[in-house]
Amino acid sequence: MSDEPNRAAFVELQSRMIETTGKIKQLQTQMRSKESEKKRAYLTLEELSQLPDDTNTYKAIGKVFILEPRSLMVNEQEKKLNDSETAISSMQTSKEYLEKQLGEVENNIRELLQQDPGLARQILSMTVQ
């Protein structure tokens, strides 16, 4: 029964690893979404910059298009671009932190399995069956 605390620790570490991996995947999905939003804002700004100042521009809201001044559209797209960059930067920091946590959990699992070879055999026998 001496390996019972090690087994409990392994289960705990395994659940933390699964949770952290899930958080990283979710963060990556959010980052891809923000990258797409940033690219759309950038391309829209590029197109708006080619237009003369007196051009009528329309903003799509659902199925309706509303007339807006070009300068207002440019400001809105610049704000979206800046907000996306800020969010991506923040998410990147969070991702790096989570990856560091994941590495620590992996090291803890590795150490635990090296300490208790019997536990390692038990785990291998469960995965083989």
trRosetta pair geometry for C-beta under 8 A, 3 or more apart (Angstrom, degrees):
i j d omega theta_ij theta_ji phi_ij phi_ji
1 4 5.2 -9 -175 -16 72 121
2 5 7.7 -44 177 24 46 96
2 6 7.9 33 132 1 65 112
3 6 4.9 -57 -161 46 64 117
3 7 5.7 72 139 -31 83 99
3 116 5.9 130 -125 -167 100 139
3 118 5.6 -107 -83 94 149 122
3 119 5.4 -179 -163 -68 123 95
3 122 7.7 137 139 -7 151 149
4 7 5.6 -51 -144 33 31 113
4 8 6.5 32 156 -18 64 103
5 8 5.7 -53 -148 37 34 111
5 9 6.3 35 152 -20 66 105
6 9 5.5 -53 -147 37 33 113
6 10 6.3 37 151 -23 65 103
6 112 6.2 155 -159 -171 93 102
6 115 7.2 -153 -122 94 130 114
6 116 4.7 53 -171 -11 165 166
6 119 5.1 -110 125 -65 126 150
7 10 5.6 -50 -149 32 31 114
7 11 6.6 32 152 -18 64 103
7 119 6.2 -161 -77 -126 71 113
7 122 7.6 -40 -101 91 110 152
8 11 5.8 -51 -149 35 33 110
8 12 6.4 35 151 -20 64 106
9 12 5.6 -54 -149 37 32 115
9 13 6.2 30 154 -17 66 106
9 112 6.0 -162 110 -125 120 143
10 13 5.8 -56 -146 39 30 108
10 14 6.1 33 154 -22 65 108
10 109 6.9 84 -134 -131 75 83
10 112 5.9 179 -82 130 84 147
10 113 7.8 85 -108 -66 119 80
10 119 6.3 179 -43 174 148 133
10 123 7.2 -124 173 -75 153 131
11 14 5.6 -54 -145 36 29 114
11 15 6.5 28 156 -18 63 105
12 15 6.0 -57 -151 35 28 107
12 16 6.5 26 152 -16 63 106
13 16 5.6 -54 -148 37 34 112
13 17 6.2 37 152 -23 66 105
13 105 5.6 159 -164 -165 87 89
13 108 5.4 -152 -124 104 136 116
13 109 5.0 172 134 -75 141 88
13 112 6.8 -174 7 4 159 153
14 17 5.6 -53 -149 34 31 114
14 18 6.5 30 154 -17 64 104
14 109 7.2 93 -70 -105 67 128
15 18 5.7 -52 -147 37 33 111
15 19 6.2 35 153 -19 65 107
16 19 5.7 -56 -146 39 31 113
16 20 6.1 28 157 -18 66 108
16 105 5.2 -156 106 -120 113 138
17 20 5.9 -55 -143 38 27 108
17 21 6.2 30 156 -20 63 108
17 102 6.7 89 -136 -140 71 77
17 105 4.7 -179 -79 132 84 138
17 106 6.9 99 -115 -68 122 67
17 109 7.0 1 -52 -40 143 140
18 21 5.8 -55 -147 36 28 112
18 22 6.4 31 154 -20 62 107
19 22 5.8 -57 -153 35 29 113
19 23 6.5 29 152 -19 64 105
20 23 5.6 -52 -149 35 34 112
20 24 6.4 36 152 -21 66 103
20 98 5.7 168 -165 -169 91 92
20 101 5.4 -151 -129 105 141 113
20 102 4.7 -178 127 -80 136 87
20 105 6.4 171 17 6 150 151
21 24 5.7 -53 -150 33 32 112
21 25 6.5 31 153 -17 64 105
21 102 6.6 99 -69 -117 68 129
22 25 5.8 -55 -149 36 32 110
22 26 6.3 32 154 -19 66 107
23 26 5.7 -55 -147 37 32 112
23 27 6.2 33 154 -20 65 108
23 98 5.5 -144 102 -134 116 145
24 27 5.7 -56 -149 38 30 112
24 28 6.4 34 152 -22 65 104
24 95 6.3 91 -137 -141 80 80
24 98 5.0 -178 -77 122 89 135
24 99 6.6 92 -112 -70 132 73
24 102 6.9 -13 -40 -44 141 144
25 28 5.6 -51 -148 33 32 113
25 29 6.6 35 152 -20 63 103
26 29 5.7 -53 -154 33 32 113
26 30 6.6 31 150 -16 65 105
27 30 5.6 -53 -148 38 34 112
27 31 6.3 37 152 -22 66 105
27 91 5.6 166 -169 -167 97 99
27 94 6.0 -151 -131 103 143 114
27 95 5.1 180 126 -83 142 92
27 98 6.8 162 7 21 154 154
28 31 5.6 -52 -146 35 32 113
28 32 6.5 35 153 -20 64 101
28 95 7.2 93 -67 -115 71 132
29 32 5.8 -51 -151 33 32 111
29 33 6.6 33 150 -19 63 105
30 33 5.6 -54 -152 35 34 115
30 34 6.4 30 152 -16 67 105
30 91 6.0 -156 100 -124 112 146
31 34 5.7 -55 -146 39 34 108
31 35 6.2 39 152 -24 66 104
31 88 6.0 90 -142 -131 84 79
31 91 4.9 -175 -81 120 95 145
31 92 7.2 95 -115 -66 134 70
31 95 7.3 -7 -46 -48 144 142
32 35 5.5 -50 -146 33 32 115
32 36 6.5 35 153 -20 63 103
33 36 5.8 -54 -154 34 30 112
33 37 6.5 30 149 -18 64 106
34 37 5.4 -51 -146 37 36 114
34 38 6.2 41 152 -23 67 104
34 84 5.0 161 -176 -154 88 86
34 87 5.1 -144 -131 98 148 120
34 88 5.0 -173 115 -69 134 87
34 91 7.0 162 22 7 151 149
35 38 5.6 -53 -147 35 30 114
35 39 6.3 31 153 -20 64 105
35 84 7.7 142 -84 174 22 119
35 88 6.6 91 -69 -104 71 132
36 39 5.8 -53 -147 35 30 111
36 40 6.4 31 154 -19 63 105
37 40 5.8 -54 -149 35 30 112
37 41 6.5 29 153 -17 64 106
37 80 6.7 -121 160 173 99 107
37 84 5.0 -168 97 -102 104 132
38 41 5.8 -57 -150 37 30 109
38 42 6.3 31 152 -20 65 108
38 80 7.8 -175 -104 137 45 84
38 81 6.0 86 -145 -135 71 61
38 84 3.7 -172 -75 124 90 146
38 85 6.4 105 -119 -57 130 67
38 88 6.9 -18 -41 -32 146 138
39 42 5.6 -54 -147 36 31 113
39 43 6.3 28 157 -16 66 106
40 43 6.0 -56 -146 38 29 107
40 44 6.2 29 155 -19 63 109
41 44 5.7 -56 -147 38 29 112
41 45 6.3 33 153 -21 64 106
41 77 4.8 161 -161 -166 83 79
41 78 7.7 158 169 -71 117 17
41 80 4.1 -163 -103 99 141 114
41 81 4.2 -162 119 -65 133 79
41 84 6.5 178 19 2 141 141
42 45 5.7 -55 -150 35 30 112
42 46 6.5 34 151 -23 64 103
42 81 5.9 104 -66 -112 70 120
43 46 5.5 -48 -150 31 35 116
43 47 6.6 31 153 -15 65 103
44 47 5.8 -56 -151 38 33 109
44 48 6.2 30 153 -17 67 109
44 73 7.9 -116 156 163 114 103
44 77 4.9 -144 96 -123 116 140
45 48 5.7 -57 -142 40 31 110
45 49 6.2 36 158 -27 65 106
45 74 6.6 87 -128 -140 80 72
45 77 4.7 179 -68 126 88 135
45 78 6.6 95 -103 -68 132 68
45 81 6.7 -10 -29 -45 143 143
46 49 6.0 -55 -150 29 26 112
46 50 7.2 24 153 -20 58 104
47 50 6.1 -58 -161 28 35 111
47 51 7.3 34 148 -24 64 104
48 51 5.8 -54 -158 24 42 114
48 57 7.1 24 -122 -108 102 149
48 70 6.3 158 -165 -164 103 94
48 73 5.9 -162 -121 111 145 115
48 74 5.3 -174 130 -85 143 85
48 77 6.7 164 12 21 148 155
49 74 7.5 98 -71 -118 69 119
51 55 4.3 -77 172 26 118 157
51 57 7.3 116 106 -71 166 110
51 70 6.2 -148 97 -128 124 139
52 55 5.2 124 64 -34 73 98
53 70 6.0 -156 -151 60 46 141
53 71 7.4 23 -149 -51 91 95
54 70 7.9 -63 -33 0 5 132
55 70 5.7 73 64 -66 87 133
56 67 6.1 -44 -165 -139 101 104
57 67 7.5 118 76 -154 44 56
57 68 5.8 -49 90 72 93 77
57 69 7.2 41 41 154 105 14
57 70 4.9 116 -9 -90 131 66
57 73 4.9 -73 118 -18 151 155
58 65 4.1 23 169 174 128 111
58 66 6.5 147 -157 67 73 30
58 67 5.8 -40 -100 -91 75 47
58 68 7.0 122 -124 19 24 80
59 65 6.9 153 71 -157 34 62
59 66 5.1 -26 59 61 90 89
59 68 4.9 30 -15 1 113 133
59 73 6.6 -165 -72 -101 102 102
59 76 8.0 22 -108 64 135 166
60 64 7.5 144 -156 82 51 43
60 65 5.6 -31 -95 -99 59 75
61 64 5.2 -25 70 72 86 94
61 65 7.6 151 22 -100 71 25
61 66 5.8 16 7 -4 119 115
68 72 5.0 -107 169 80 108 126
68 73 5.5 125 102 -54 119 94
69 72 4.7 92 65 4 86 104
69 73 7.2 -155 96 -5 46 86
70 73 5.6 -58 -153 37 36 112
70 74 6.2 36 152 -22 69 105
71 74 5.6 -51 -147 35 32 113
71 75 6.4 34 154 -19 64 105
72 75 5.8 -52 -147 36 31 112
72 76 6.3 34 153 -21 63 107
73 76 5.7 -55 -148 36 30 114
73 77 6.4 26 155 -16 65 107
74 77 6.0 -58 -148 39 29 107
74 78 6.3 30 154 -19 65 108
75 78 5.7 -56 -147 37 30 112
75 79 6.4 32 154 -21 64 105
76 79 5.7 -54 -151 34 30 112
76 80 6.6 30 151 -18 63 104
77 80 5.5 -49 -148 35 35 113
77 81 6.3 39 152 -22 65 105
78 81 5.5 -52 -148 35 32 115
78 82 6.3 29 155 -15 66 106
79 82 5.9 -56 -145 40 30 108
79 83 6.1 30 156 -19 65 109
80 83 5.8 -56 -142 39 28 110
80 84 6.2 29 157 -20 64 108
81 84 5.9 -57 -150 35 25 111
81 85 6.5 25 154 -18 62 107
82 85 5.7 -55 -148 36 32 111
82 86 6.3 32 154 -19 65 106
83 86 5.7 -55 -149 37 31 112
83 87 6.2 29 155 -17 66 108
84 87 5.7 -56 -145 39 30 110
84 88 6.1 32 156 -21 66 107
85 88 5.8 -53 -144 36 29 111
85 89 6.3 32 155 -21 63 107
86 89 5.8 -56 -150 35 29 113
86 90 6.4 27 153 -17 64 107
87 90 5.7 -55 -148 38 32 111
87 91 6.2 30 154 -18 66 108
88 91 5.7 -56 -145 40 30 110
88 92 6.2 36 153 -26 64 105
89 92 5.7 -51 -148 30 29 114
89 93 6.8 31 152 -18 61 103
90 93 5.8 -54 -155 33 33 112
90 94 6.6 31 149 -15 65 106
91 94 5.5 -54 -148 39 36 113
91 95 6.1 40 152 -24 68 105
92 95 5.6 -51 -146 34 31 114
92 96 6.5 34 153 -20 63 103
93 96 5.9 -53 -151 33 30 111
93 97 6.6 31 151 -18 63 105
94 97 5.6 -56 -152 36 33 113
94 98 6.3 30 153 -16 67 107
95 98 5.7 -55 -146 39 32 109
95 99 6.2 33 154 -20 66 106
96 99 5.7 -53 -145 36 30 112
96 100 6.5 34 152 -22 62 104
97 100 5.7 -55 -153 33 31 112
97 101 6.5 32 149 -18 64 105
98 101 5.4 -51 -149 36 36 114
98 102 6.3 39 151 -22 66 103
99 102 5.5 -48 -146 34 34 115
99 103 6.5 39 152 -21 63 102
100 103 5.7 -52 -152 33 32 114
100 104 6.6 33 150 -19 63 104
101 104 5.7 -55 -152 34 33 112
101 105 6.4 32 152 -18 67 104
102 105 5.7 -53 -148 36 33 111
102 106 6.3 35 153 -19 65 105
103 106 5.7 -53 -147 36 31 112
103 107 6.4 32 153 -18 64 105
104 107 5.7 -54 -150 37 32 112
104 108 6.4 33 152 -20 65 105
105 108 5.6 -52 -148 35 33 113
105 109 6.5 34 152 -19 65 103
106 109 5.8 -52 -149 35 32 111
106 110 6.3 34 151 -20 64 107
107 110 5.5 -54 -147 37 32 114
107 111 6.3 33 155 -19 66 105
108 111 5.7 -53 -146 37 31 111
108 112 6.2 33 154 -21 64 107
109 112 5.7 -56 -148 36 30 113
109 113 6.3 25 156 -15 65 108
110 113 6.0 -59 -149 39 27 107
110 114 6.4 25 153 -17 64 109
111 114 5.7 -58 -147 38 30 110
111 115 6.2 33 154 -23 66 106
112 115 5.7 -53 -148 33 30 113
112 116 6.5 -22 168 26 65 104
112 119 7.1 -59 146 90 91 150
113 116 6.8 -77 -136 61 26 73
113 117 7.6 64 170 -100 62 41
113 119 6.4 -127 -118 91 59 105
113 120 4.4 88 -164 -82 95 106
113 123 7.5 -65 -113 28 113 145
114 117 7.7 5 -155 -68 27 74
114 120 7.9 59 -65 -51 29 138
116 119 4.0 45 114 8 117 115
116 120 6.9 157 101 -15 67 82
117 120 5.2 -50 -151 35 43 117
117 121 6.4 46 150 -21 70 100
118 121 5.7 -52 -153 33 33 111
118 122 6.5 35 149 -21 65 104
119 122 5.5 -51 -149 34 35 114
119 123 6.3 34 153 -19 66 104
120 123 5.8 -54 -148 36 30 110
120 124 6.3 29 154 -16 64 108
121 124 5.7 -57 -146 40 31 110
121 125 6.2 30 156 -20 66 107
122 125 5.8 -57 -147 36 28 109
122 126 6.5 28 153 -21 64 105
123 126 5.8 -54 -151 33 32 111
123 127 6.6 22 155 -13 65 107
124 127 6.0 -59 -146 39 32 105
124 128 6.2 31 157 -23 67 109
125 128 5.8 -52 -141 34 32 111
125 129 6.6 36 161 -26 63 105
126 129 6.4 -55 -152 27 28 111
